[in-house]
Amino acid sequence: MKILHFISGGDTGGAKTHVLTLLPRLLELGVEVELLCIMEGIFTEEARKLNIPVNIILQKRRYDMTVIKKIGRFINERGYDIVHCHGARANYIAAFIRKKINAVMITTLHSDYKLDFKDTLYKQIIYAPINYFALKRFKYILTVTEAFKNMMVRRGFREDKFFVVYNGIDFSVKPSFIPKNEFFEKYSVDYDENKKYVGIAARLNAVKGIDIFLKMAFDICGKKDDVNFVIAGNGDDFNKFNSLIKEGGFSDRIFMIGHIDDIDSFFNAIDVNMLTSLSESFPYALLEGARMKKATVSTGVGGIPEMILNGKTGFLVSPYDVSDMSEKVLKLISDENLAGKFGQAFFEHARKNFSDVKMAETHKSIYEKIVKENEK
């Protein structure tokens, strides 16, 4: 099999982590796999460092349609069996070339296409329908959670076109991280060994529910003085959330540290990991926390209940329920035995079910099935 993964190259979230985790493992399994991007950046730099074969066909702007013919010719000349797309831009281009190439085109749905552009009205009006148009034209769609497959079927997609394959990360190596005090000093966070730290790592946009996280943080800050909060991530709403913290008078308790490269050091530094998303697929931010054995509180949306067993490997809460979030966080903060039990249980559950090797093996079997079906 010869597989081409096609993604814009500007991705910074879960899709990026997914692709850069998956492709090296596929190569180890003997699958001939390459990457195609339409822009250069951190994504392609990291891919090359992982020895992933990278191809670039530059798209100068989003509406530069000259790449369509170039990409179609490239695919046919290289003789790929499957072109595996990721993200709205790749999906859109695929919709135009699918009938002109010999390869089977498939895509992975990493998030709810209706919410991908929620922060910008004109993008939501234009790009979400375009992505829907493109998704309808794929013969096969992979989803990273059973819940997303069911969501798509309810929206009128044929059930027989879906495969479910969970995200996975590398549990085979021991995490490497710097000491807690050094990490906080690096990001100008006031460190007090007598305080607990609650953290969230997420893009700073509406669907991640950062405003809800802040309401919970304000609530706890008003009740206790031995808990601080750390928000890791960048996004369009960084300044807005920073202003809310200043207006609330908690700049010395709630810290926004922007983008971080050393995710293991972040999870080592915090005591409780949180995710307050309104919609999710199968978030890496929780799996990365599980690898560091972190007690977790998360909204039970999307595929998260397929990852976290409520009351056993973490706590699940409803979106917008600030009171319940505060209660669950305070319970873990005040009970180190329970927090340790949850962290260890989450680690064991995730290592068994959501490893990068298992993700790659599932992909390989899906590719084999697709190639066999389309040889008929």
C-alpha positions, 0 to 999 in steps of 0.5 A: 500500500502507498498512502498519502496524508494530505493536510494544510500544514497550518494546523496546531491542535489535535489534528496536528498531534494525530498526524505526527503521532500516527505516521511514524508508527505506520512507517514502523509497521511497513506502510509506505506513507508520505505527507502532503501540505500546502504551506510550510510551518512548524507542522512541516518542520516537526514532520521532517524531524520525525523522518516523515517524507514531506511534500509541499505544493504551495497554496499562496492564499485560501482561494488560490485554486491553481493547486487543485490541478497540481495536486491531482497530477501529483497524486496520479504520478506518484501512484498512491492507493489512498489519499487520507485527508485531514481538515477543512482545506484538504477536504475542500480540495479533495472534493474537486479532484476525487473524480480525476485521480486513481486513488481512493480519497478518505478523510478523518473527522477530528472535530464537529464541522459545524463548530470549527469556525464558531469564533468568526461569523463569516468563516462559519457562514462560508467554510462550515457549509463548504466542509459539509459539501466536501464531507458528503463526497468522501467514500469513507470517513474515519472518526476518532470517537463512536459519538462522532460517528453517531452524530454524523449518521443522525445528520444524514450520512450513511453509516456504512461509510464510517470507521472509528479509530481512537486517538493514541499517544506513546506510552512506551517511553518515560515522560521527560520534564523539568521540575515544577518550580523551574517550569513555573519560573519559565512562564512567570507563574508565582510558585508556592509549594503549599498551593495546588495548581489546576490547569487547562491546555486548550486553544483559546476559542469559544468551543473550549469553554475557557470562559466557563473555566474562568467562572469556576476559577473565580468561584474557587478563588473566592472560597479558598486561597491555596488554589491557583490556576494555569491556562496554557494555549493561544488563540483569538480570545487570549486578550479577552480572557486576560482582561476578564482575569484582571477585571476579576482581580485574580491576576495573582491567582490565574495565569495565562502562559500562552503556547507551550512546547513542553507539554509533559512539564506542564502536566507535571506542574499541575495537580488537576487537569481540566477540560471545559469544552462544549464540543470535543472529539477525543482530545489529546490534552486528556490523553497527555494528562493521563500519561502523566497520571493526572487527576482529571475533571472534564465535561462529558461531551463528544467522545470523552465518556468513551475515554474517561470512566466517570468516578473511576478514572476521573470526573465528568461534568456537564458544560456550563455547570460551574458549581459541579466543576468547582465541587469536583475540583475541590474534592480532588484538591482536598483528597490526595489519595483519591486524586492519586487513585484517579490518576493511576487508573486513568493512566492504566486505562489509556495505556491499554486502550489508546496507545499510538501503536494500537491507533496505527494498527487500526489504521493499517487494517482499515487501509487494507480493507479499503484497498481490497474493497476497491480492487473489486 
